[in-house]
């Protein structure tokens, strides 16, 4: 029996549901999901294995025009997703009409590989609106196959996955067949903590934060970890901690619950807050956090 394997890369504007789609395909919660833009900062691989296939899915940051070095590094992850894709998924949501960067849009419309344009969140509209949107995108991206889906409700997702399998080239697997992702455990610790900060803090605070898990010790019945929340200014440190530590405690409690679900065992997490001035514009710091490979 021939074995199929390939890279399926997901691109689109912020907040269109790329992480929800990725998790629906993989069947696990790999990508963090919030209603705020720029939730995804890295390129995260999710691997779906079958007896005769391996689908390597790639969730990339939402396409934006960079305002500082961190955002420029995030867009580098998107560029790399165009370079190694066997199938490209362009995810749009109902009512959307443009990609935030015209050069990326041109890459999609001129792609030589199969392009699947997924119209997401169709459960939010009526049949007439969905049909109008499908017609609009057929005209805008004539090289794409169009599917109407709801990633959150898993509507249309199995049909898209079956089409992906049809389009994949014959190839041996790229990763171990037991693998679920290419990221280490500490990466997901950092992401789960960052998700709680995105959910509970406003304005610039979530975008000024980076998480560094300095210690991760796994014992038979418990995982003990120590994670540092880095901010850019002293005032941000006080906001993260909150009155008598209440805000930081809430982050810790909620993160621990999700970490215990993720790892399937008891977790003890210690959180600390440090000031790391202007880390988002410092290439050395960005490289340390896995953003900048230049």
C-alpha positions as CSV (number, residue, x, y, z in Angstrom):
1,X,0.0,0.0,0.0
2,X,1.4,3.4,-1.0
3,X,2.0,5.9,1.9
4,X,1.1,9.5,1.6
5,X,2.7,12.4,3.5
6,X,3.0,16.1,3.2
7,X,2.8,19.6,4.7
8,X,-0.5,21.4,4.9
9,X,0.0,25.0,5.8
10,X,-2.8,27.2,7.1
11,X,-2.7,31.0,6.5
12,X,-5.1,33.9,6.9
13,X,-5.8,37.1,8.7
14,X,-5.9,37.2,12.6
15,X,-9.0,35.9,14.3
16,X,-10.3,33.8,11.4
17,X,-10.1,30.5,13.4
18,X,-6.8,29.0,12.2
19,X,-6.0,27.6,15.7
20,X,-9.5,26.2,16.0
21,X,-9.2,24.5,12.6
22,X,-5.8,23.1,13.5
23,X,-7.0,21.6,16.7
24,X,-10.1,20.2,14.9
25,X,-7.9,18.4,12.4
26,X,-5.4,17.0,15.1
27,X,-8.1,16.2,17.7
28,X,-5.9,17.7,20.4
29,X,-5.6,21.2,21.8
30,X,-2.2,22.2,20.5
31,X,-2.8,25.8,19.5
32,X,-4.1,28.3,22.0
33,X,-7.3,30.1,21.2
34,X,-8.5,33.5,22.3
35,X,-10.6,36.2,20.6
36,X,-7.6,38.6,20.5
37,X,-5.4,39.2,17.5
38,X,-1.9,37.8,17.4
39,X,-2.7,34.9,19.7
40,X,-0.4,32.6,17.6
41,X,3.2,33.9,17.6
42,X,5.0,30.8,16.4
43,X,4.6,28.3,13.6
44,X,3.1,25.2,15.3
45,X,3.1,21.8,13.7
46,X,0.3,19.3,14.4
47,X,0.8,15.8,13.0
48,X,-2.1,13.5,12.1
49,X,-1.1,9.8,11.4
50,X,-3.0,7.0,9.8
51,X,-1.9,3.6,8.6
52,X,-1.1,4.9,5.1
53,X,-0.7,8.7,5.6
54,X,0.9,11.4,7.7
55,X,-0.5,14.9,7.5
56,X,1.8,17.6,8.9
57,X,-0.4,20.6,9.6
58,X,1.1,24.0,10.2
59,X,-0.7,26.8,12.2
60,X,0.9,30.2,11.5
61,X,0.5,33.7,13.0
62,X,-2.3,35.8,11.5
63,X,-1.0,37.9,8.6
64,X,-0.4,41.5,9.7
65,X,1.8,44.5,8.7
66,X,4.7,44.4,11.2
67,X,5.1,47.3,13.6
68,X,8.1,46.0,15.5
69,X,10.7,43.3,15.4
70,X,8.6,40.6,17.1
71,X,5.9,41.0,14.5
72,X,8.4,40.9,11.7
73,X,9.7,37.6,13.0
74,X,6.1,36.3,13.2
75,X,5.7,37.1,9.5
76,X,8.8,35.2,8.7
77,X,7.0,32.1,10.0
78,X,4.2,32.8,7.6
79,X,6.7,33.2,4.7
80,X,8.3,29.8,5.5
81,X,4.8,28.2,5.4
82,X,4.6,29.1,1.7
83,X,7.9,27.6,1.0
84,X,7.4,24.0,2.1
85,X,3.7,23.5,1.6
86,X,2.3,20.6,-0.4
87,X,-1.2,21.9,0.1
88,X,-2.1,25.5,1.1
89,X,-5.2,26.3,3.2
90,X,-6.3,29.9,3.0
91,X,-8.8,30.4,5.8
92,X,-11.3,33.3,5.6
93,X,-14.3,34.0,7.7
94,X,-17.8,34.9,6.6
95,X,-17.9,38.6,5.6
96,X,-14.2,39.0,5.1
97,X,-13.0,40.4,1.8
98,X,-9.3,41.2,1.9
99,X,-6.0,39.8,3.2
100,X,-4.1,42.4,5.3
101,X,-1.0,42.1,3.1
102,X,-1.3,42.3,-0.7
103,X,2.0,40.5,-1.4
104,X,0.8,37.4,0.6
105,X,-2.5,37.5,-1.3
106,X,-0.6,37.4,-4.6
107,X,1.4,34.4,-3.4
108,X,-1.9,32.6,-2.8
109,X,-3.5,33.4,-6.1
110,X,-0.3,32.5,-8.0
111,X,0.5,29.3,-6.0
112,X,1.5,26.3,-8.1
113,X,0.4,23.9,-5.4
114,X,-3.3,23.0,-4.5
115,X,-5.1,25.8,-2.6
116,X,-8.1,25.1,-0.5
117,X,-10.0,28.2,0.5
118,X,-12.1,27.5,3.6
119,X,-14.9,29.9,4.3
120,X,-15.2,29.6,8.1
121,X,-17.9,30.5,10.6
122,X,-20.7,29.7,8.2
123,X,-22.9,28.9,11.2
124,X,-23.0,32.6,11.8
125,X,-24.8,33.5,8.6
126,X,-27.7,32.4,6.3
127,X,-27.6,30.4,3.1
128,X,-27.8,33.4,0.9
129,X,-24.9,35.1,2.5
130,X,-22.8,32.0,2.3
131,X,-23.6,31.6,-1.4
132,X,-22.7,35.2,-2.0
133,X,-19.4,34.8,-0.2
134,X,-18.5,31.6,-2.1
135,X,-19.1,33.5,-5.4
136,X,-17.0,36.4,-4.2
137,X,-14.0,34.1,-3.3
138,X,-14.3,32.1,-6.5
139,X,-13.7,35.3,-8.4
140,X,-10.9,36.5,-6.2
141,X,-9.0,33.2,-5.9
142,X,-9.9,31.3,-9.1
143,X,-7.1,28.7,-8.4
144,X,-8.7,27.6,-5.1
145,X,-11.2,24.9,-4.2
146,X,-13.7,26.4,-1.9
147,X,-15.3,24.7,1.2
148,X,-17.8,26.2,3.5
149,X,-17.0,25.1,7.1
150,X,-17.4,25.8,10.8
151,X,-14.2,24.8,12.5
152,X,-15.7,25.3,16.0
153,X,-18.7,23.1,15.2
154,X,-16.6,20.6,13.1
155,X,-19.0,21.2,10.2
156,X,-17.3,20.4,6.9
157,X,-13.9,19.7,8.5
158,X,-13.9,15.9,7.8
159,X,-14.7,16.6,4.1
160,X,-11.7,19.0,3.9
161,X,-9.4,16.4,5.6
162,X,-10.5,13.8,3.1
163,X,-9.7,16.1,0.2
164,X,-6.3,16.8,1.8
165,X,-5.5,13.1,1.8
166,X,-6.4,12.9,-1.9
167,X,-4.0,15.8,-2.7
168,X,-1.0,14.6,-0.7
169,X,2.0,13.2,-2.6
170,X,3.2,9.6,-2.2
171,X,6.0,9.9,0.5
172,X,7.3,8.1,3.6
173,X,6.5,9.9,6.9
174,X,8.5,12.9,7.9
175,X,8.1,12.3,11.6
176,X,7.8,9.4,14.0
177,X,4.3,7.9,13.5
178,X,3.6,8.4,17.2
179,X,4.4,12.1,17.1
180,X,1.7,14.7,17.6
181,X,3.8,17.9,17.2
182,X,7.3,19.1,16.7
183,X,7.3,21.3,19.8
184,X,8.8,20.3,23.2
185,X,6.7,20.1,26.4
186,X,7.9,23.4,27.8
187,X,6.6,25.2,24.7
188,X,3.0,24.1,25.6
189,X,3.5,25.2,29.2
190,X,4.5,28.6,28.0
191,X,1.6,28.8,25.5
192,X,-1.0,27.8,28.1
193,X,0.2,30.4,30.6
194,X,0.3,33.0,27.8
195,X,-3.3,32.1,26.9
196,X,-4.5,33.0,30.4
197,X,-2.7,36.3,30.2
198,X,-4.4,37.1,26.9
199,X,-7.8,36.2,28.4
200,X,-7.5,38.3,31.6
201,X,-5.4,41.4,30.8
202,X,-6.3,44.3,28.5
203,X,-4.6,46.7,26.2
204,X,-0.9,46.3,25.6
205,X,-0.2,44.0,28.5
206,X,-0.7,40.6,26.7
207,X,1.4,41.7,23.7
208,X,4.3,42.8,26.0
209,X,4.5,39.4,27.7
210,X,6.7,36.3,27.0
211,X,6.9,33.2,29.1
212,X,10.1,31.3,29.9
213,X,9.7,27.9,31.7
214,X,13.1,27.6,33.5
215,X,12.4,24.4,35.3
216,X,10.4,21.3,34.3
217,X,10.8,18.2,36.5
218,X,8.6,15.2,35.8
219,X,8.1,12.7,38.6
220,X,5.9,9.5,38.5
221,X,2.7,11.3,39.8
222,X,3.4,15.0,39.4
223,X,5.2,17.5,37.2
224,X,6.9,20.4,38.9
225,X,7.6,23.5,36.9
226,X,8.8,27.1,37.4
227,X,7.9,29.7,34.8
228,X,8.8,33.3,34.5
229,X,6.4,35.9,33.0
230,X,8.5,38.6,31.3
231,X,7.2,42.1,30.7
232,X,8.8,45.2,29.2
233,X,8.1,47.7,32.0
234,X,8.0,47.9,35.8
235,X,4.4,49.2,35.7
236,X,3.4,46.1,33.7
237,X,4.9,43.9,36.3
238,X,2.6,45.4,39.0
239,X,-0.5,44.9,36.7
240,X,0.4,41.2,36.1
241,X,0.8,40.6,39.8
242,X,-2.3,42.5,40.9
243,X,-3.4,43.5,44.4
244,X,-1.7,41.2,46.9
245,X,-0.8,38.8,44.1
246,X,-4.5,38.1,43.2
247,X,-4.2,38.5,39.4
248,X,-1.1,36.3,39.2
249,X,-2.7,33.7,41.4
250,X,-5.7,33.5,39.0
251,X,-3.4,32.9,36.0
252,X,-1.6,30.2,38.0
253,X,-4.7,28.4,39.1
254,X,-6.3,28.4,35.6
255,X,-3.0,27.4,33.9
256,X,-2.5,24.5,36.3
257,X,-6.0,23.1,35.5
258,X,-5.3,23.2,31.7
259,X,-1.8,21.8,32.2
260,X,-3.1,18.9,34.2
261,X,-5.6,18.1,31.3
262,X,-2.7,18.4,28.8
263,X,-0.2,16.2,30.6
264,X,-2.8,13.9,32.2
265,X,-1.2,14.1,35.7
266,X,-0.9,16.4,38.7
267,X,1.0,19.7,38.1
268,X,2.6,22.1,40.4
269,X,3.5,25.4,38.8
270,X,5.3,28.4,40.3
271,X,5.0,31.7,38.5
272,X,7.3,34.7,38.8
273,X,7.3,38.1,37.0
274,X,10.4,39.8,35.7
275,X,11.1,43.0,33.7
276,X,13.0,42.4,30.4
277,X,13.1,45.8,28.8
278,X,12.2,46.1,25.1
279,X,12.5,42.4,24.5
280,X,10.1,42.6,21.5
281,X,12.6,44.8,19.6
282,X,15.8,43.0,20.6
283,X,16.9,40.4,18.0
284,X,19.1,38.6,20.6
285,X,16.1,38.2,22.9
286,X,13.8,37.2,20.1
287,X,16.2,34.5,19.0
288,X,16.4,33.2,22.6
289,X,12.6,32.9,22.6
290,X,12.6,31.0,19.3
291,X,11.3,33.8,17.0
292,X,14.3,35.0,15.1
293,X,16.5,32.6,13.2
294,X,18.5,35.1,11.3
